[in-house]
Amino acid sequence: MQKEVENLVEDVESKKIIEPQLNIILTTDEDDERPVYISGNFNNWITQDKNFEMERVGQGLYHFKFAHDFNYPDELLYKFTRGDWSEVEIDKFGNRTENRSCKQKNGVRKEHVAKWRHNWLPFKSKFLPKVHLISEEFEIPQLNKTRRVWALLPHDYETSTEHYPVIYLQDAQNLFNENAQYGNWEIDKKLAVMAEYKIGKIIVIAVEHAEKERIKEYNVGNTVLGTGEGKKYIRFLTDTLKPFVDENFRTKPEREFTGIGGSSMGGLVSIFSGIMYPEVFGKLMIFSPSLWVVPKIKLSFLDMDEPQDTRIYLYAGGDESATMIDHVKNFKKRLLNKEGFAEKMKVRLSINMEGKHNERYWSDEFPKAIEWLFFSDKNE
């Protein structure tokens, strides 16, 4: 096949033949087993469109031929990806590339990609968020405790007058700490790339967990884990921390700009936060939630007169536990089966069958979740 593609290019360039459809020949210096897709203004910039997957014909060599009935726009705008914007093409210096442009409707077009992003990296340090320690000992009156709380502010926060959406995340020790015992989500680096690509700017409020009392603090009510203090912790978030944040930072305080999220038990307490206080949180980012603790969460808190628009990003890995995927699928089904909620509740379920229960996979999901929750109008 590689020889055939080389012959095609040679014949077209020597004008021996006129190729009736547009052929794109892509070479790349950095090749691996991930497939290559063409994403552009002709398919709504879908990054994993099987109709526009290129054929790998050799090491670092790919070919795509547009269908004979393809409806060409006046100007074809496109990029090459490895199946996601976190795996998009970049130049040899690691910089983002502008959209490619083509007005051809036949013949052969040769393109080249120097490098590819890998899980949103590399990042540019000038786009890193400003990490601000709000307090070493932020008071939690509901629990008679104190806690370290952080704010990650957009890179240009100090020179801007903008107001920003906010997401409150649990387990701050594992979000951007290079020395975290189990690894970290690298949210600072992911936010830097998102800023570079102008996807959107957001304030992240990161609350550290209670170490040995983490499970108790994130456990809501009476469960198989015993009696938890989750309801008091959630009231701290809604009644104490959020008012402080809204008063001291340039936030968009309305529920449609306010989210909460976490993973594992942090994901479970975030679910309860959204269910118990839907008037506060309009976005939920739930990764690998410990639904086994309470598989049939009571949804009666949502029985309000008028359901409000809510977005929930649910993620689960296939290599976490025997029941993880079933639990998140059932949770989504129960949410959407509530009367009047199918139209108002937008739930995106992301499943990675190779995903394990750890920070690496939650790190992969973080930018996708933030983009869909806060900066996209796609429903699914």
C-alpha positions in Angstrom: 0.0 0.0 0.0 2.8 2.4 0.8 4.2 1.9 -2.7 0.8 2.6 -4.2 0.5 5.9 -2.4 4.0 6.9 -3.5 3.1 6.0 -7.1 -0.2 8.0 -6.8 1.7 11.1 -5.6 4.3 10.7 -8.4 1.7 10.3 -11.1 -0.3 13.3 -10.0 2.8 15.5 -9.6 3.9 14.5 -13.1 0.4 15.1 -14.4 0.1 11.5 -15.7 -3.3 11.4 -14.0 -5.9 13.7 -12.6 -7.2 12.3 -9.3 -11.0 13.1 -9.2 -11.2 13.2 -5.4 -9.0 15.0 -2.9 -6.3 12.8 -1.4 -4.4 13.9 1.7 -1.0 12.3 2.3 0.3 12.9 5.8 3.8 12.3 7.0 4.9 12.6 10.6 8.2 12.5 12.4 6.6 11.1 15.6 4.6 7.9 15.0 3.0 5.4 17.2 0.0 3.0 17.2 -2.7 5.6 17.8 -4.9 6.1 14.8 -4.9 9.5 13.0 -8.2 11.4 12.3 -9.0 14.5 10.3 -11.2 16.9 12.2 -12.6 20.0 10.6 -15.4 22.4 9.7 -17.0 19.6 7.6 -17.7 17.3 10.6 -18.3 19.8 13.4 -14.6 19.2 14.5 -15.4 15.8 15.9 -12.0 14.3 16.9 -12.8 10.6 16.6 -14.9 10.4 13.5 -14.5 7.0 11.9 -15.6 8.4 8.6 -12.4 10.5 8.5 -9.9 8.1 10.0 -6.7 8.0 7.9 -5.2 4.8 6.7 -1.7 4.0 8.0 0.3 2.8 5.0 3.7 2.8 6.5 5.9 4.1 9.3 5.0 7.8 9.7 2.9 7.7 6.5 -0.9 8.1 6.3 -3.5 8.5 3.5 -7.1 9.6 3.3 -9.3 9.9 0.2 -12.5 12.0 0.4 -15.6 10.2 -0.8 -16.8 11.0 -4.3 -20.1 12.5 -2.9 -18.3 14.6 -0.2 -19.8 18.1 0.1 -16.8 20.4 0.1 -17.1 23.7 2.0 -15.7 26.8 0.1 -12.7 26.5 2.4 -11.7 23.3 4.1 -10.4 23.9 7.6 -9.0 21.0 9.5 -6.5 19.6 12.0 -5.0 16.2 12.5 -5.5 14.4 15.9 -4.8 11.1 17.5 -8.5 10.8 18.5 -8.9 13.7 21.0 -7.9 17.4 21.4 -5.5 16.2 24.1 -3.7 14.3 21.4 -3.7 17.0 18.7 -0.9 18.0 16.3 1.7 20.6 17.5 4.8 22.0 15.8 8.4 20.9 16.4 8.8 23.4 19.3 5.7 22.1 21.1 3.5 25.1 20.1 -0.1 24.8 19.0 -0.7 25.0 15.3 -3.3 27.0 13.5 -6.1 25.4 11.5 -5.0 24.0 8.1 -6.7 25.4 5.1 -7.4 23.9 1.7 -9.6 24.9 -1.3 -8.7 21.9 -3.4 -11.5 19.5 -4.4 -9.3 17.0 -6.2 -5.7 15.9 -6.6 -3.2 15.2 -3.9 -2.4 17.4 -0.9 0.7 16.6 1.1 0.8 17.5 4.8 3.3 17.0 7.6 3.0 16.9 11.4 6.2 17.3 13.5 4.8 16.3 16.9 1.7 15.3 18.8 0.4 16.2 22.2 0.2 13.3 24.7 -2.5 13.7 27.3 -2.6 17.5 26.8 1.1 17.9 27.3 3.5 19.6 26.8 2.3 22.9 28.4 3.6 26.5 28.4 4.6 27.8 31.8 3.2 31.3 31.0 -0.3 29.8 30.9 0.0 28.0 34.3 -2.7 29.1 36.8 -1.7 31.2 39.8 -1.7 28.9 42.8 -3.0 30.8 45.8 -3.1 29.3 49.3 -6.3 30.7 50.8 -5.5 29.5 54.2 -3.4 26.9 56.1 -6.2 26.6 58.6 -9.5 27.6 57.0 -12.2 27.2 59.7 -14.9 24.5 59.2 -17.4 25.5 62.0 -19.8 22.7 61.0 -17.1 20.1 62.0 -15.1 22.2 64.5 -12.0 21.6 62.4 -9.6 23.6 60.1 -8.4 22.7 56.7 -5.9 23.9 54.0 -7.7 25.4 51.1 -6.2 26.4 47.7 -7.4 28.6 44.8 -6.1 28.1 41.3 -6.7 31.3 39.4 -6.4 31.9 35.7 -2.9 32.8 34.5 -3.9 36.4 33.8 -6.2 36.9 36.8 -4.1 39.8 38.2 -4.2 41.8 34.9 -7.8 41.0 34.1 -11.1 42.3 35.2 -13.1 39.2 34.2 -15.4 37.2 36.4 -15.0 33.4 36.2 -17.0 30.2 36.8 -15.8 28.1 39.8 -15.5 24.4 40.5 -15.0 23.1 44.0 -12.8 20.0 44.0 -12.1 17.5 46.8 -8.8 15.8 47.7 -6.6 18.8 46.9 -3.5 16.8 48.0 -3.8 14.8 44.8 -4.7 17.5 42.3 -1.5 19.4 41.5 1.1 18.2 44.1 4.2 16.7 42.4 5.0 14.9 45.6 1.6 13.2 46.1 1.9 9.6 47.3 -0.3 8.2 44.6 0.4 10.7 41.8 -1.7 13.7 40.9 -4.2 14.9 38.4 -1.8 17.6 37.0 -4.7 20.0 36.8 -2.4 23.0 36.8 -0.7 21.7 33.6 -4.1 20.8 32.0 -5.5 24.2 32.8 -2.4 25.8 31.1 -3.0 23.9 27.9 -6.7 24.8 28.0 -5.8 28.5 28.4 -3.4 28.3 25.5 -6.1 26.8 23.3 -8.6 29.4 24.6 -11.0 26.7 25.6 -12.1 28.7 28.7 -10.9 30.1 32.0 -12.1 28.9 35.4 -11.3 29.2 39.1 -10.6 26.0 40.9 -11.1 25.9 44.7 -9.3 22.8 46.0 -10.1 21.6 49.5 -7.7 19.2 51.2 -9.1 16.0 52.6 -9.1 15.1 56.3 -6.3 12.4 56.1 -7.3 9.6 58.4 -10.8 10.9 58.7 -11.3 11.4 55.0 -13.7 8.5 54.6 -15.8 9.7 57.5 -15.9 13.2 56.2 -17.0 12.2 52.7 -19.5 9.6 53.9 -23.0 10.9 53.9 -25.5 9.5 56.4 -25.6 5.9 57.6 -24.0 3.6 55.1 -22.0 0.3 55.0 -19.0 2.5 56.2 -20.9 3.6 59.3 -22.2 7.1 60.2 -20.6 9.8 58.2 -20.1 13.5 58.6 -20.7 14.3 54.9 -23.8 16.4 55.4 -21.8 18.8 57.7 -18.9 18.9 55.2 -21.3 19.8 52.4 -22.8 22.6 54.5 -19.3 23.9 55.0 -18.9 24.1 51.2 -22.2 25.7 50.6 -22.7 27.9 53.7 -19.1 28.9 54.6 -16.6 28.4 51.8 -18.6 29.4 48.8 -19.7 32.8 50.3 -16.1 33.5 51.2 -14.9 32.7 47.7 -17.5 34.8 46.1 -16.7 37.7 48.3 -12.9 37.5 47.9 -12.5 36.5 44.2 -14.0 37.6 40.9 -16.5 34.8 40.5 -19.7 34.2 38.7 -21.7 33.1 41.7 -24.8 31.8 40.0 -25.5 28.1 40.0 -25.0 27.8 36.3 -21.4 28.8 36.7 -20.8 26.8 39.9 -19.6 23.2 39.9 -18.3 20.6 42.3 -16.3 17.5 41.7 -14.1 14.7 42.9 -13.1 11.1 42.5 -13.9 7.9 44.5 -15.3 9.0 47.9 -14.7 12.6 46.8 -17.0 11.8 43.8 -19.6 10.4 46.1 -19.7 13.4 48.4 -19.9 15.6 45.3 -22.9 13.7 44.0 -24.7 14.3 47.4 -23.7 18.0 47.2 -25.4 18.4 43.9 -28.5 16.4 44.9 -28.9 18.2 48.3 -28.1 21.7 47.0 -29.2 21.9 43.3 -29.8 25.6 43.9 -26.0 26.0 44.5 -24.4 23.6 42.1 -25.3 23.4 38.4 -22.3 21.3 37.3 -21.1 18.0 38.7 -17.8 16.4 37.7 -18.0 12.8 39.1 -15.1 10.4 38.5 -15.2 6.8 39.6 -17.7 7.5 42.4 -17.8 5.0 45.4 -21.5 4.2 44.7 -21.0 0.8 46.2 -21.2 2.6 49.6 -24.8 3.6 48.9 -25.9 2.0 45.5 -29.4 3.5 45.6 -28.9 7.1 46.5 -32.1 8.8 47.5 -33.0 11.3 44.8 -35.9 12.8 46.8 -33.8 16.0 47.4 -34.4 16.8 43.7 -38.2 16.8 44.1 -38.5 20.6 43.6 -41.3 22.4 41.9 -39.2 23.1 38.8 -36.1 21.1 37.8 -33.2 23.4 36.9 -30.7 22.9 34.0 -27.9 20.7 35.4 -24.9 19.1 33.7 -23.2 16.0 35.1 -20.0 14.5 33.8 -19.8 10.8 34.9 -16.6 8.8 34.3 -15.8 5.2 35.1 -13.0 2.8 34.3 -13.5 -0.8 33.2 -10.5 -2.0 35.2 -11.5 -0.5 38.5 -14.0 -3.0 40.1 -16.5 -5.6 38.9 -19.4 -3.2 39.6 -18.1 0.3 38.9 -19.5 0.6 35.3 -22.9 -0.9 36.3 -23.2 1.5 39.2 -22.6 4.6 37.2 -24.9 3.4 34.3 -27.7 2.7 36.8 -27.1 6.1 38.5 -27.4 7.9 35.2 -30.6 5.9 34.3 -32.2 6.7 37.6 -31.5 10.4 37.2 -32.9 10.6 33.8 -36.0 8.5 34.7 -37.1 11.1 37.3 -40.2 12.9 36.0 -39.3 16.1 34.3 -35.6 15.6 34.5 -34.8 14.2 31.0 -35.0 17.6 29.4 -33.2 19.5 32.2 -30.6 17.0 33.2 -27.7 16.6 30.8 -25.5 13.7 31.7 -22.4 12.7 29.8 -21.1 9.2 30.6 -17.5 8.6 29.7 -16.1 5.0 30.0 -12.5 3.9 29.5 -12.5 0.1 29.5 -8.7 0.2 30.3 -9.2 2.7 33.1 -7.9 1.9 36.6 -8.9 3.6 39.9 -6.1 6.1 40.1 -5.0 9.7 39.4 -3.6 9.1 36.0 -7.0 8.3 34.5 -8.8 11.0 36.3 -6.1 13.4 35.0 -6.9 12.3 31.5 -10.6 13.1 32.0 -10.3 16.4 33.7 -9.9 18.7 30.7 -12.6 16.9 28.8 -15.0 17.2 31.8 -14.2 20.9 32.4 -14.7 21.8 28.7 -18.0 19.9 28.4 -19.4 21.2 31.8 -18.5 24.8 31.4 -17.6 25.7 27.9 -19.6 23.5 25.5 -23.1 23.6 24.3 -23.1 19.9 23.3 -25.7 17.9 25.2 -23.9 14.6 25.0 
